[in-house]
């Protein structure tokens, strides 16, 4: 059903809250994962240093996923995040996007918008949003913040898989 899952990360711990969900979903469905990092165009002489740091970061995230026995590909793009995430999804022929949302304050969200909102609005794929804010409040330690409890993960994944299956039945993917 889902052969490839895109997981956008932005270098923050909050964005990585989606990784365990994507991993469990990929394990359950035999999917591969594409880890994507979008960098807004940096200006100045430090461009190459930024590129190297971003590539290392994406490689570290991918390596943690590989430890779970999954096939992982990495991608680094430059541009407007929501647009590049949706481009990457089309280019890599992914079947779903799993990403974290920061749950900004209402005024900030109204003025600045949200990458997650823009991805959902412009994507034709199922998008699973993980609230990094809610998980951070419930966590007791840094390690627990990275991995939800087994029961919570299993329940969340059952709901997600059911929603994805219903979405696929209702809106079959157009042939390209």
ZAMARGU-4260 file (C-alpha; in steps of 0.2 Angstrom, whole numbers, plus 5000, padded with zeros to 4 digits):
<rodrens>
0) 5000/5000/5000 | 5013/5013/5005 | 5030/5009/4996 | 5038/5025/5001 | 5036/5038/5015
5) 5043/5055/5015 | 5049/5062/5032 | 5054/5080/5032 | 5065/5086/5046 | 5072/5104/5049
10) 5086/5101/5061 | 5076/5103/5077 | 5071/5090/5090 | 5053/5095/5087 | 5054/5090/5068
15) 5061/5073/5073 | 5046/5068/5083 | 5038/5062/5067 | 5053/5050/5064 | 5047/5036/5076
20) 5030/5036/5069 | 5037/5035/5051 | 5048/5021/5056 | 5034/5011/5064 | 5023/5014/5049
25) 5037/5008/5037 | 5040/4993/5047 | 5022/4988/5048 | 5020/4991/5029 | 5037/4986/5022
30) 5040/5004/5016 | 5056/5013/5013 | 5059/5030/5020 | 5065/5046/5012 | 5072/5059/5024
35) 5071/5076/5017 | 5079/5092/5024 | 5075/5109/5015 | 5086/5123/5017 | 5081/5141/5013
40) 5094/5148/5001 | 5109/5154/5012 | 5118/5170/5008 | 5136/5173/5011 | 5153/5164/5012
45) 5147/5150/5024 | 5136/5142/5011 | 5147/5127/5009 | 5149/5124/5028 | 5130/5125/5029
50) 5128/5112/5015 | 5140/5100/5024 | 5132/5102/5041 | 5115/5099/5033 | 5121/5083/5024
55) 5129/5076/5040 | 5113/5080/5050 | 5102/5071/5037 | 5114/5056/5036 | 5113/5055/5055
60) 5094/5054/5055 | 5095/5041/5041 | 5107/5030/5050 | 5096/5030/5066 | 5082/5024/5055
65) 5093/5011/5046 | 5097/5003/5063 | 5079/4997/5063 | 5082/4988/5047 | 5073/4999/5035
70) 5079/5006/5018 | 5082/5024/5019 | 5086/5037/5006 | 5091/5055/5010 | 5087/5071/5001
75) 5093/5089/5004 | 5084/5103/4994 | 5085/5122/4994 | 5070/5133/4993 | 5054/5137/5001
80) 5051/5122/5013 | 5032/5118/5009 | 5035/5119/4990 | 5051/5109/4991 | 5043/5095/5002
85) 5029/5093/4990 | 5041/5093/4975 | 5051/5080/4983 | 5036/5069/4986 | 5031/5070/4968
90) 5049/5067/4962 | 5052/5052/4973 | 5035/5045/4970 | 5031/5044/4989 | 5014/5037/4995
95) 5013/5047/5011 | 5021/5061/5021 | 5024/5060/5040 | 5030/5076/5048 | 5029/5086/5064
100) 5020/5102/5067 | 5026/5115/5079 | 5008/5121/5085 | 5012/5139/5084 | 5002/5152/5094
105) 4987/5157/5084 | 4993/5175/5080 | 5010/5169/5075 | 5002/5156/5064 | 4990/5168/5056
110) 5004/5180/5052 | 5017/5168/5047 | 5008/5153/5041 | 5014/5135/5044 | 5025/5124/5033
115) 5014/5109/5039 | 4998/5118/5034 | 5005/5123/5017 | 5011/5105/5014 | 4993/5098/5018
120) 4985/5111/5008 | 4995/5108/4992 | 4998/5089/4993 | 4987/5076/4985 | 4995/5063/4997
125) 4990/5058/5014 | 4999/5068/5027 | 5001/5062/5045 | 5005/5077/5056 | 5013/5074/5073
130) 5011/5087/5086 | 5029/5090/5093 | 5021/5102/5106 | 5010/5089/5114 | 5023/5076/5115
135) 5035/5088/5123 | 5023/5092/5137 | 5020/5074/5142 | 5038/5068/5141 | 5047/5064/5157
140) 5064/5064/5150 | 5074/5068/5134 | 5074/5049/5129 | 5055/5047/5131 | 5052/5063/5121
145) 5061/5054/5106 | 5050/5038/5107 | 5032/5037/5111 | 5027/5023/5122 | 5024/5006/5113
150) 5005/5006/5117 | 5003/5024/5111 | 5013/5021/5095 | 5003/5005/5091 | 4986/5014/5094
155) 4991/5029/5084 | 4998/5018/5070 | 4981/5008/5069 | 4972/5024/5067 | 4984/5031/5054
160) 4983/5015/5044 | 4965/5014/5044 | 4964/5033/5039 | 4976/5030/5025 | 4967/5014/5019
165) 4951/5024/5018 | 4959/5039/5010 | 4967/5027/4996 | 4950/5019/4993 | 4941/5036/4992
170) 4954/5044/4981 | 4964/5032/4970 | 4981/5039/4965 | 4981/5046/4947 | 4992/5037/4935
175) 5007/5046/4929
</rodrens>
